[in-house]
Amino acid sequence: MKIGIIKEYKNPPDKRVVFSPKKCIEIVKKHPKVKFLIESSDIRCFSDYEYESMGLETVDDLSECDILIGVKEVPIKKLIANKKYFFFSHTIKKQPYNKKLLQEILKKNIELYDHETIVDKSNNRLIGFGYYAGVIGAYNGFRTYGLKKKSFVIPKAIELKDRVEFNHTLKQIKIPNIKILLSGKGRVASGTKEVLDFLKIKQVSPNDFIRKHFDEPVYTNIDVLDYNYSNSIDNSISNFYNFPEKFESTFYKFSSVADIYFAGHYHNPKAPKLITINDMKKSSFNIDVVADISCDIDGPIACTIRPSTIDNPIYGFHKSNSIECDFLDSDAIAVMAVDNLPCELPRDSSEMFGEMFLKYVIPSFFNDDKENILKNSKMTLNGKLTPRFKYLSDYVV
């Protein structure tokens, strides 16, 4: 079985890769029938030399591979007919900008497995970069706060070599006695929480966060029922997920006391907004920095009006005028909404992603897919959409 590691072609460049050199060797040792071919790249976070020095072959042509694995979308002109592909296609939500990509995949009889569709029997995602989005989002949020308040300056995460230097840099900052709000309980939020705990910031209950004063920095990690309430049905998790439109937001009780808000939750479009234009105009609104790691544009947080970039990660949102402005403006909320955060620590995030892929996907190639991982994640087969993805039929016509 020949597995090709695809060169990333998207712009701005994405330095991540699914398998590091060490991970490739680990897979070959466990599954000797695997041979890796690495498409030569001058931007990948692991150089061609690093692969070659471990006995792996770098090539300019992957046409002899059985399976091709990348991170971001493969350009249409680079697709090879009749192959199996794994990458983030960004098509499962009917994204208009990738309609032609999925059409061409069907036309070329390609079997597509989107990383985002790889789930277990309970429909829980098995692989993703969410954890590192949370980790780097936390760093960027604190960096934004330091710049906004002119209290400390740290380099961009992308300027750091690896997680070791990342952690060393974080340890140098002194967090003032502020209240830090984190929403979400999934992979993204777990990454952010790990950074907060690494900094030894005290975690407090949502009620104490709202009501009490502290002489040290504190944070609270809230879930949906902490900031949503219904008068018409029972306030249960299942009811919120099934009938979000029957709930009202109570997020204001947190936004009136928090200084930094890390948004690490998944938001159903039918659920109440968290921060509205009117909320930000109130004198009781206290948040100075929104680190919107989830980066939902025109979503639950009104000041997240566009994604920001790794080069320019911060913009301001004027609370009174409701327009973008300099984030240092006294009436501005500083917004960090980088939508490709794991790219800032590409080596570390790639290592973790590869570990998940090895654990959950690679075995399916050799055990007749006994857990139905491949069967359930396969989007296309024989030039048609598979049953799970028939809902995309109107999207690909």
C-alpha positions in Angstrom: 0.0 0.0 0.0 1.5 3.3 -1.1 0.4 6.4 0.8 1.3 9.8 -0.6 1.7 12.8 1.6 0.4 15.8 -0.5 2.1 19.1 -0.8 -0.1 21.9 0.5 -1.0 24.4 -2.3 -3.4 26.8 -0.6 -2.5 30.5 -0.2 -1.7 31.7 2.4 0.6 28.7 2.8 -0.3 26.0 5.3 2.8 24.4 6.8 1.0 21.6 8.5 1.2 17.9 7.5 -0.8 14.9 8.6 2.3 12.7 9.2 5.7 13.9 10.5 8.8 11.9 9.5 8.8 10.1 12.9 5.1 9.2 12.5 5.7 7.8 9.0 8.4 5.5 10.4 6.2 4.5 13.3 3.4 3.5 10.9 5.8 1.5 8.7 7.1 -0.4 11.7 3.5 -1.3 12.8 2.3 -1.9 9.2 5.3 -3.1 7.0 3.0 -3.2 3.9 2.9 0.6 3.9 5.3 2.7 1.8 5.2 6.4 2.1 5.9 8.8 -0.8 6.4 12.4 0.3 5.5 15.1 -2.3 8.4 17.5 -2.2 7.6 20.8 -0.5 9.5 24.0 0.4 6.9 25.3 2.8 6.1 22.2 5.0 7.1 22.5 8.6 9.1 19.3 8.2 11.7 19.7 5.4 12.3 17.2 2.6 15.6 16.6 4.3 14.0 15.5 7.5 12.0 12.9 5.7 14.9 11.8 3.6 17.2 11.5 6.5 14.9 8.9 8.0 14.9 6.8 4.8 11.6 8.2 3.4 11.3 9.0 -0.3 10.4 12.5 -1.6 8.9 12.7 -5.0 7.3 15.2 -7.4 4.7 12.7 -8.7 2.2 10.9 -6.4 0.3 9.1 -9.3 1.5 5.7 -8.2 0.0 6.0 -4.7 -3.1 4.2 -3.6 -4.1 6.8 -0.9 -3.3 10.5 -0.9 -3.4 12.4 2.4 -3.3 16.1 2.9 -4.6 18.9 5.2 -6.3 21.6 3.2 -8.3 21.3 -0.1 -6.4 19.9 -3.1 -6.5 22.2 -6.1 -8.8 20.9 -8.8 -6.0 20.7 -11.3 -3.9 18.6 -9.0 -6.6 15.9 -8.4 -5.7 12.4 -9.7 -8.6 10.3 -11.0 -9.5 7.0 -9.4 -7.6 7.6 -6.1 -8.6 7.6 -2.4 -8.1 11.1 -0.8 -8.1 12.3 2.8 -8.2 16.1 3.4 -10.4 18.8 4.7 -12.6 19.5 1.7 -14.8 22.2 3.3 -17.8 21.0 1.4 -20.0 19.3 4.0 -21.8 22.6 4.8 -22.3 23.3 1.1 -19.6 25.9 1.1 -20.2 27.8 -2.2 -16.5 28.3 -2.9 -15.7 24.6 -3.0 -18.7 23.4 -5.0 -16.6 22.9 -8.1 -14.1 20.9 -6.1 -16.7 18.3 -5.0 -18.1 18.2 -8.6 -14.7 17.4 -10.0 -14.1 14.7 -7.3 -17.2 13.0 -8.4 -16.3 13.4 -12.1 -12.9 11.9 -11.5 -14.3 8.9 -9.6 -12.3 9.8 -6.5 -13.1 8.3 -3.1 -13.1 11.3 -0.7 -12.7 10.9 3.0 -13.0 14.3 4.7 -11.1 14.5 8.0 -14.1 16.3 9.5 -16.4 13.3 8.7 -14.3 10.7 10.5 -16.5 9.8 13.5 -17.1 7.0 15.9 -20.4 5.0 16.3 -21.8 7.8 18.5 -21.0 10.4 15.7 -18.2 12.0 17.7 -15.3 13.4 15.7 -12.2 11.4 16.0 -9.5 13.6 14.5 -9.0 17.3 14.2 -6.9 20.3 15.0 -9.4 21.8 17.5 -7.2 21.2 20.6 -4.3 23.2 19.1 -6.7 25.9 18.0 -7.7 26.3 21.6 -4.1 26.3 22.9 -2.9 28.9 20.4 -6.2 30.9 20.8 -5.5 31.2 24.5 -2.0 32.5 23.8 -3.2 35.0 21.2 -6.0 36.1 23.6 -3.5 37.0 26.3 -1.2 38.6 23.8 -4.1 40.7 22.6 -4.9 41.7 26.2 -1.3 42.7 26.9 -1.3 45.0 23.8 -4.8 46.4 24.4 -3.9 47.3 28.0 -0.3 48.1 27.3 0.7 45.9 30.1 3.0 43.3 28.4 4.2 42.4 25.0 4.9 38.8 23.8 5.8 37.7 20.2 3.3 36.1 17.9 2.9 32.4 18.4 4.1 31.8 14.8 7.4 33.3 15.7 8.1 30.6 18.3 9.9 27.4 17.4 7.7 24.9 19.2 5.6 24.2 22.3 8.6 24.4 24.6 9.4 28.0 23.6 5.6 28.7 23.6 5.3 27.5 27.2 8.5 29.4 28.2 7.1 32.6 26.7 3.8 32.2 28.5 5.5 31.8 31.8 7.1 35.2 31.4 3.9 37.2 31.5 2.1 38.3 34.6 -1.7 38.1 34.4 -3.3 40.9 36.4 -6.3 40.3 38.7 -8.8 39.8 35.9 -11.8 37.6 35.2 -11.4 35.2 32.3 -14.4 33.6 30.7 -14.2 30.4 28.6 -17.2 28.9 26.8 -17.3 25.3 25.5 -16.5 21.8 26.7 -15.1 20.2 23.5 -11.6 19.9 22.0 -11.1 23.6 21.4 -12.1 24.6 24.9 -9.9 21.8 26.4 -6.9 23.3 24.6 -7.6 26.8 26.0 -8.3 25.4 29.5 -4.9 23.6 29.4 -3.2 26.9 28.9 -5.2 28.5 31.7 -4.3 25.7 34.1 -0.6 25.8 32.9 -0.5 29.4 34.0 -2.0 28.3 37.3 -5.0 30.6 37.0 -7.6 29.6 39.5 -10.8 28.1 38.2 -14.0 29.1 40.0 -17.6 28.2 39.6 -19.8 30.2 37.3 -21.8 31.6 40.3 -18.6 32.7 42.1 -17.3 34.2 38.9 -20.4 36.4 38.7 -20.8 37.3 42.3 -17.4 37.4 44.0 -14.4 39.6 43.9 -11.0 38.0 43.8 -7.5 39.2 44.5 -6.0 37.1 41.8 -6.8 36.2 38.2 -9.6 33.6 37.9 -11.4 31.9 35.1 -14.6 29.9 34.7 -15.5 27.4 32.0 -19.2 27.6 31.1 -21.5 25.3 29.2 -24.8 26.1 27.3 -27.1 25.9 30.4 -24.9 28.4 32.2 -25.9 31.1 29.8 -29.2 30.0 28.3 -32.6 29.7 30.0 -36.1 28.6 28.9 -39.4 29.6 30.5 -41.4 27.2 28.3 -39.6 23.8 28.5 -37.3 22.0 31.0 -33.8 23.4 31.1 -32.0 20.3 30.1 -29.0 19.8 27.8 -31.1 17.6 25.4 -33.9 20.2 25.2 -31.3 22.9 24.4 -29.8 20.9 21.6 -33.1 19.8 20.2 -35.0 23.1 20.7 -32.5 25.9 21.0 -35.0 28.4 19.6 -37.1 28.0 22.8 -34.2 29.4 25.0 -33.1 32.9 25.8 -29.6 34.1 26.4 -28.4 35.0 29.9 -24.9 35.6 28.8 -25.0 39.3 30.0 -24.5 38.1 33.6 -21.0 37.0 32.4 -20.2 39.8 30.0 -20.8 42.3 32.7 -18.0 41.0 34.9 -15.5 39.3 32.5 -12.4 41.1 31.2 -11.4 38.5 28.5 -13.7 36.1 26.7 -12.4 33.0 25.0 -15.1 31.6 22.7 -14.4 27.9 22.3 -18.0 26.5 21.9 -20.0 25.2 19.0 -23.0 27.4 18.2 -26.2 26.3 16.6 -27.5 29.1 14.4 -31.0 28.6 15.9 -29.7 29.2 19.4 -29.7 32.7 21.0 -26.9 35.2 20.3 -24.3 35.6 23.1 -23.2 39.2 22.5 -25.4 41.5 20.5 -24.8 45.1 19.2 -27.1 46.4 21.9 -25.3 44.4 24.6 -22.0 46.1 23.7 -23.6 49.6 23.9 -24.6 49.1 27.5 -22.5 50.7 30.3 -22.5 47.3 32.1 -20.7 45.5 29.3 -17.2 44.9 30.7 -15.3 42.7 28.2 -12.1 44.3 26.7 -10.9 41.3 24.6 -12.8 38.7 22.6 -10.7 35.8 21.5 -13.2 34.2 19.2 -11.4 30.8 18.6 -14.6 29.4 17.0 -14.6 32.3 14.6 -18.3 32.3 13.6 -18.8 35.2 11.3 -22.2 36.9 11.6 -22.8 34.4 14.4 -23.3 34.5 18.1 -20.8 37.3 18.8 -21.6 40.5 17.1 -18.1 42.0 17.2 -16.7 39.1 15.2 -17.4 40.7 11.9 -14.6 39.0 9.9 -11.7 36.5 10.3 -8.4 38.0 11.2 -5.1 36.7 9.9 -1.9 35.4 11.4 -0.1 38.4 10.1 -2.7 40.8 11.5 -4.5 38.9 14.2 -6.3 41.8 16.0 -8.9 44.3 15.0 -11.1 46.6 17.0 -14.9 46.9 17.1 -16.3 50.2 18.3 -18.9 49.6 20.9 -20.8 52.8 20.3 -20.6 53.1 16.5 -20.7 49.3 15.7 -17.9 49.5 13.2 -14.4 48.2 12.8 -11.8 50.5 14.3 -8.3 50.5 15.8 -8.3 48.0 18.7 -6.4 50.5 20.9 -9.3 52.9 20.7 -10.7 53.5 24.2 -14.2 52.5 23.1 -13.1 49.4 21.2 -13.3 45.7 22.0 -10.1 44.1 20.8 -11.1 41.0 18.7 -8.8 38.1 17.9 -10.5 35.9 15.3 -7.8 34.1 13.4 -9.5 31.2 11.6 -6.4 29.0 11.1 -4.8 29.1 14.5 -3.1 25.6 14.5 -0.9 26.9 11.6 1.0 29.0 14.2 2.5 25.9 15.8 2.6 23.6 12.8 5.1 21.0 14.0 3.3 20.4 17.3 -0.2 20.4 15.8 0.9 18.1 13.0 2.4 15.6 15.5 -0.9 15.5 17.5 -3.0 15.2 14.3 -0.9 12.3 13.0 -1.2 10.5 16.3 -5.0 10.6 16.1 -4.9 9.5 12.5 -2.6 6.6 13.4 -4.8 5.6 16.3 -8.3 5.8 14.6 -7.9 5.6 10.9 -4.7 3.6 9.9 -5.9 0.4 11.6 -9.0 0.4 9.4 -6.9 -0.1 6.3 -5.8 -3.5 7.7 -8.6 -4.9 9.8 -11.4 -4.9 7.2 -12.6 -1.6 8.6 -14.2 -3.5 11.5 -15.3 -0.3 13.2 -16.8 1.1 10.0 -14.6 4.2 10.3 -13.9 4.3 6.5 -17.4 3.3 5.5 -19.0 6.0 7.6 -16.6 8.8 6.6 -16.5 8.1 2.9 -18.2 10.9 1.1 -18.0 9.7 -2.5 -17.8 6.3 -4.2 -18.0 5.3 -7.9 -18.7 8.9 -8.9 -21.7 9.3 -6.6 -22.4 10.6 -3.1 -22.6 7.9 -0.4 -25.9 7.6 1.6 -24.7 9.7 4.5 -23.9 12.6 2.2 -26.9 12.4 -0.1 -28.0 15.7 1.4 -25.4 17.3 -0.8 -27.1 16.2 -4.0 -28.5 19.7 -4.8 -25.1 21.2 -4.0 -23.2 19.2 -6.7 -25.7 19.6 -9.6 
